[in-house]
Amino acid sequence: MSEAAAPAPWLGHCHFVTTSGVPAQGLVAVYCTDAEGFRTALDAAAPLQGLTVKGTDKLIPADQLQPGDFGEWDPGSLAESVGAARPVAFGELTASDGEGTGDDALLELQDFGEIEPLSMMMDEDPPPTVPKALKAALFGPMHPPSDAEVARHGSAAKVPAARTFAILDAAKVPMMQLYLEQSGLPHRCLYKGEALERFGDVAPWVVELEEEATFTRRLFSRSKLPADLWDKAPGMLLRGRAELEDVWKHFRKFTKVGTHDGKSLFLRFWEPSVLRALPHILVAENAARFFPDWAQLIWVDPAEGRAGGIRRV
């Protein structure tokens, strides 16, 4: 009589549907003996994550993995995280179109490449107010409105014109409120009421940017002047078909998020590192809630000298 196989880590690229019907996909590791054991454990664990399993298109014992088996996914640490005490581990889930492969993602990620800050030494006349690599994304034409956008507004003619906004962290810029007031640009704190009174000087603010405004140039300028904000990495940018009020209403909902144990945490989504990570860590349902279909969100990382965009497709 042959011995039963010993449990070991297996990895699968799995497809799910959330409780709201949004497709998602990602890697799952299971401590099991065979493919049947993987599927049984996955079917039991997925509902606890608010997921329904729709299928697994690749299933491999971790000790048989070959480079590139899961494309850009990194299965190593996930496989190491499972064992007798923790038999199932879910990796980062991303939104997908539900077609099984996830090739047509719900989010489009763009890399704008290397970004150079503006400086006082530039000899262009008139001096630029945004880096060249960002000008088209910030002040150029947008992708056409989706059918859903048109339906919400009643007709294509009623869809708002594209505008440019920034969500900026006053905690990183001590005089942010003063700079915003002096700019003459429309702006509003994402906090309101008592929270605004108590924490307005360290809170996130949304401001509508104009291409020729001095404040816009200051955002992208590097110098020893405190009003030049490039090195402070003060927040995120977005280009959207919306009014300031629409941007404020949408993003103020995400300054706090709930945890599985009922606690609330502040979410600093405007931070470049956080915004870049969200497409890879949000379950599809939450990605669809956070990333609006009327805007492209833009991150700028001064430390790396790079920028990129994220939008719903």
Buried (B, 14 or more C-beta within 10 A) or exposed (E): EEEEEEBBBBBBBBBBBBEEEBBBBBBBBBBBBBBEBBBEBBEEBBEEBBBBBBEBEEBBBBEEBEEEEBEEBEBEEBBEBBEEEEBBBBBBBBBBBBEBEBEEBBBBEEEBEEBEBBEEEEEEEEEEBBBEBBEEBBBEEBEEBBEEBBEEBEEEEEBBEBBBBBBBBBBBBEEBBEBBEEBEBBBBBBBEEEEBEEBBBBBBBBBBBBEEBBBBBBBBBBBEEEBBBBEBBBBBBBBBBBBBEBBBEBBBEBBEBEEEEEEEEEBBBBBBEBBBBBBBBBBBBBBBBBBBBBBBBBBBBBEEEBBBBBBBE
